[in-house]
Amino acid sequence: MNYSVLVPLEVCDVLSDFLKRYDHVRMNFSVGSGLSRLQMYLQNSSRRSPWLIDTELYDRNYRMDIAEEIIREKLFRAYYKEIPYAVKILMQEIRHDEATVTVRAQLSVASSSMKTIIIGTKGSAIKSVEKAAQCDLEKIYQSNVRVILSVSVGL
């Protein structure tokens, strides 16, 4: 099929200079006719402007999201179907020092019995989750990473 689109001049206020001589511009999207003039006009008339997103804030939030997902994955792998669905992860901070990235998160569970299971004997279970998360985050951040997890009761 061959489709053509008619663009009314009123809709194209931005393109008014380009469209001064025409009421409509015929473009054929299936074969691309009429697009090269429009593309050239848009490229020549566009202006540079500052980036509208705070890149530092975006980067920090992105790093926290990645760390949270890695910790969640390690919880699922460590506890299988037993507990992970009842754990809420609250990211507290990601701090970048000269050579180390420190990730702090609080795991919130519904009961003290779940807290005991998450911590494990002498903290062995929570340490294994920290170590596993640390290994993956070091690969992602390409830096030394320290993961600090704490467990609290109360979702």
N, C-alpha and C positions, 0 to 999 in steps of 0.2 A: 504494500500500500504506500501511497505517496501522500504525506500530510504537509500542508502549508499553514502557517500561522500569520494572521494579520495583527499587528500590534498598533492600537490606536495611539495617536499623538498625546492625548490627555494622560494616558497611563505612563508615558515615558518622559516625565518632566526632566529627569536626569539627562536624557538623550536629546533634549530639544535642539542643541546646536547641530547634532548629527542629522536630525530629522527636519530641519528647517524647510527643505524643499519638498518634503513628502508628507502626505496625510497618513500614509501607512508604508511600512517596509515589508516586503515579501521575503520570507526566509523559508527554505526547504530543509527541514532537519534530517530527512532521510538521506539526502545527498550532500548536505552541508552548504548549499548555495546561500549567499547573502550573509553568512556568518563571519567571514573573514573581515569585511569592512567594519562590522559591529565590534568584533574582537579588537581590531586595531584601534578603533576610537576609544573603547573602554580602557585599553592599556595606556594610551597616550594621555587621557584625561584623568586618570586616577592619581591620587596623591598619597604620599607616605604619611602615616600617622603613628603615634605611639601605640604600643601593645596595650590593649584594654584590660588584660588580666594581670593581676599582681603575680608575677612569676615566682617570687619567693614564697608567697602563701600557697600557690598551687603546688609547688615542689614539696613543701612541708606536708601538706595534706595528702599528696600522692605517696610520699614515703610512709606516712602513718597508716594509710590504707593497705599498702603492701605488707608492712610489718604485721598488721592485724590479721590479714589473710594467712600469712605464713604461720603465725601462732595458732590460729584456728585449725589449720591443716594438721599441725603437729599434735594438737589436742585430739583430733579425730583419729589420727594414727596410733596415739598412745593408749586411748581409752576405748577405741572401737565404738560400739553402739551403746556403751554403758552410760556415759555422762555428757558428752560434748553438746548435746542439744540443750542442756540445762545450764550451760555456762555462758555468761555474758562477758565479753572482753571490752574493757574500758582502757583505751590508750591514754596514758598520762603524759608522756613526753618522748621526743626523739631529740637527743642532744648530740651535736657534732663537735668533738674536740679536735685537736690537731691530727691525731692518729686513730681515734676511736669514735665509733658511733654507739651511743648508749640508748637502748630502747627500754622504756618502763611501761608495764601494763598491769592492770589489776583484773584478776579473774573473779567474777562475782557469781556465786552459786546459791541455790535455794536453801540448803540445809547444812548443818555442821557435819553430818555424815558424808555428804558430798565433798565438803572441804577436806575431810580426812583422806578420802580416796584420791582427790586431786594432788594433795601434798605427798602422800605415800609415806612409807617407813623412813623416818629421819630425813624427809625431804627428797628422797630418791626419785620419786615420780615426777615432781615438778622440775627437778634438775635435768631430767632426761628431756623434757619438753623444751626447756631453756636451751640446752645444748643443741638439739636438733634444729630449733629455730635459728640459733646463732650461726650454724653452718650454712644454712640456706641464705640468710641475710648477708653474710660475708661475701657470698658469690654475687648477690645482686648489687650490693653497695660497693663492692671491691675495696673493702676496708675492714679493719678489725671491728667486730661488733660485740657488744656486751648486752645480753638480754636479762632483764630483771623482772620476774613475775611475782606478784603477791596475790594471795587468795583471801577473799572476804565472803561473809555470808550475807545474803540479802540482795535479791535482784531488784 
